[in-house]
Amino acid sequence: MSLRKSRPVPSPQPSPTRGEGVKVRRARMGDVKAMHQLLNSFADKRELLPRSISEVYENLQQFFIAEHKKKIIGTCALYVTWDNLAEVKALAVEEKFQGQGIGKRLLSAVMQVAKDLHIRRLFTLTIRTGFFEHFDFKHVSKDHLPHKVWTECVKCVYFPDRCVEYAMVKDLPGQGPRPPPIAFRKKIAPSKDLPVGTIVPSEPLVPGVSIHKP
């Protein structure tokens, strides 16, 4: 009777590390088309504002990207908007890569830039409040923020009916003047009972500008 040699049992392979093989770096010229495609895929789902490719080119120096096997899978930008104030915007991670800490790495990258610039206060306008709450962003009223480039409102699918974004703020340690006090508040959903003709913008209002239709 012949004896067969048993085949060796393969050793179990280790599970992939969270975010393994993903590099976070500053955006470059050759990234723009892929960045634009990723950002507008989120705009199609009404999670970000749509952006023209010219906007991405014009603001390229403000972006970080996450890259996996030479593919752009995430973006985040820091826009300096006022004295000692900058906005975290265009934070997006391709769906199948979410939950792997890539958004955290992108956010950390722009926060470090803010610290290097001695900016002590960040804000964001977002519908993904849970993510930012995890990193100690606090809810505030938009009225407590200086006006920014609020003309972006007209690109929002919810304009002019009602705003679906929440304003959130995080103060940073480090050099630079301490930001003025700001009142935090509990998360408050946008009102569904608005007077006829009222415009609730996705950006802070410019003082003295009416929010009512003419």
N, C-alpha and C positions, 0 to 999 in steps of 0.2 A: 504494500500500500504506500503510495507516494504522498508526501506531505507538501502542501502548498505553502509558500512563504507568504505570510500576511503582509498586506501593504501597510506602510507606516501611516499612522494617523497624523494629519497635518496639525501643526500647532495653531491654537486660536490666534487670530490677528487682533492686535489692539484696536480699540475703537478710535475713530478719528478725533483728534483734539478739537475743541470748539474753536472755530475760526482758523483752523490749520491751513496754511498755505495762502492766507489772505494778507496782503500788504497794504498799509495805509500810507499814502504819500500825497504831496502837493500835485494838483492837476497840471497837465501839460497840454500843449496845443493839439497833439494827436489824440487826446482823450475826448475832445469836445463833442463829436458826433454821437459817441456812445453815451456820454453824460446826458446829452439832450434827449436821446431816446429813452433812457431810464427815467429821467425826471418827468417827461410827458406821459410815460406809462402810469405814473402815480397821479398825474393830472387827469388822465382819463377816468380814474377811479374816484376823482374829486377829493383826493387827499393832499394835493399840492396845487399851487397855481400853475397854469401852463406858462411855459417860457419859450420865447423864440430862440433859435440857435444864435442869433446875433447877441442876445442878452448873455448867453453863456460865454461867448467869446469876450465880450466887453468886461465881464466880471471874473474871468478865468483865474486871476491871481488870488481871488478870495476863496477858492474851492480846494478842498481835499477830496481824494477819491479812495475807495477801497477796491483792490484789484485781486482777482483770483485767476490764475493761469492765463494772464494777459487779457482778462475780460473785466470790464468795469461793472462792479456789482453794488457800489454804494457811493453816495456823495454827501457832502456837508459843506456849508459856506459860512463865513463870518463877515457880516456887513457892518462897518462902523457907521452909525447913524447920527450920533450927537455927541456932545461933550461927555466923555466917560461912559458911553453907552454903545453897545453893539448888539446886533441881532444874529441869532443862530437861525439859519434858514436853509431850505433845500436839503434837509436831512432825509435821505431815502436809502433803503437797503433792499436789494432784490429779494422777493418773497421767500424763495427757498433757502436763502442764507440768513434769514431773520432768526433771532433767538440764539445767536452764536457769539454775542458780544461785539459784533462789528459796529453797530450803531454807537456803542459806548466808546469804542476806539476813535471813531470819527468825531464824536462830541468832544472827547478829551483833546484831540488834536487842535480843534478851533479854540477850545478854552485855554490851551497853552499859548496860542497866538495872542489872545486877549490879554493874558498876564504879561506877555513880553511887551505889549503895547501900553502897559499900565492902565488898562481898562478894568474897572472894578465892578461894572454891572452889565449883565447879559439879559436879554429878553428873547422870547420867541412867541409866535402866534401859531397855535397848533390845534389839531383835533386829537392828537396822540398824547393826551395829558399824562397817562400812566407812565410812559417812558420817562418824561421829564421830571415827574414827581419822584421817581426812583433816584434821580440825581440832584434832588433837593431844590428844584425850581418851585417857586411858590406862585399861587394864583394872585393876580392883581386886576384891578379895573383898568381898561385901556385908557381911561381918562387920566390916569396917573403917569402915563408915558408921554414924553415929548412927541410931537408929530414926526413922522418919517416920510418916506416916499410913498404916501398913502394913495397915490394915483393907481397903484397896483390893484386897488379895489375893483376897478372896472373889468379886470380880467377874471374875477372870481365868478363861478357859476351861480353863487348865491347872492350876488349883487344885482339889483339893489334891495332885494326883499329882506334878508336877515343874515346876520353873521353867525357862522357855526364854529368859529375859532375861539380859543381861549388864550388870553394874555398871561404869560408866566415869566417870572423874573428870578435870577440867581445872582447874588452878590459874591464877588471873588475876593480872597485875601491877596495881599501883596502890596506893591508900591502903587503910588497914585493917590489922588484925593478920595476920601471916603464918600460914597454916594449919599445923596440926601435921603432921609427916612421915607419909606413908602409903606402904605397900608396893605397888608396881605389880607386875603379873604378866602372863604370857602369856595369850592368850585360851584359856579352858578351857571346853569344852562341858559343859553340865549332865549329870550322870551318869544313865545309863539303868538302872543296877543299884542301886536303892534298897531299903532294908529295908522289909518289909511294914508299912504303917501310917505311913510317914514322910511328913510334909508339908514340901515345899520351897517357901517362899513367894516371891512375886515382889518382896517388899520386905524390907529388913533386919529382922532379928528384934529384938524388944524383949528386953533382957537379963532372964533369969530366966523367960521364957515358954517352955514346952515346945513342941516342934514335932511331938510324937507325938499321935496320936489317943487319946482317953481309952478 
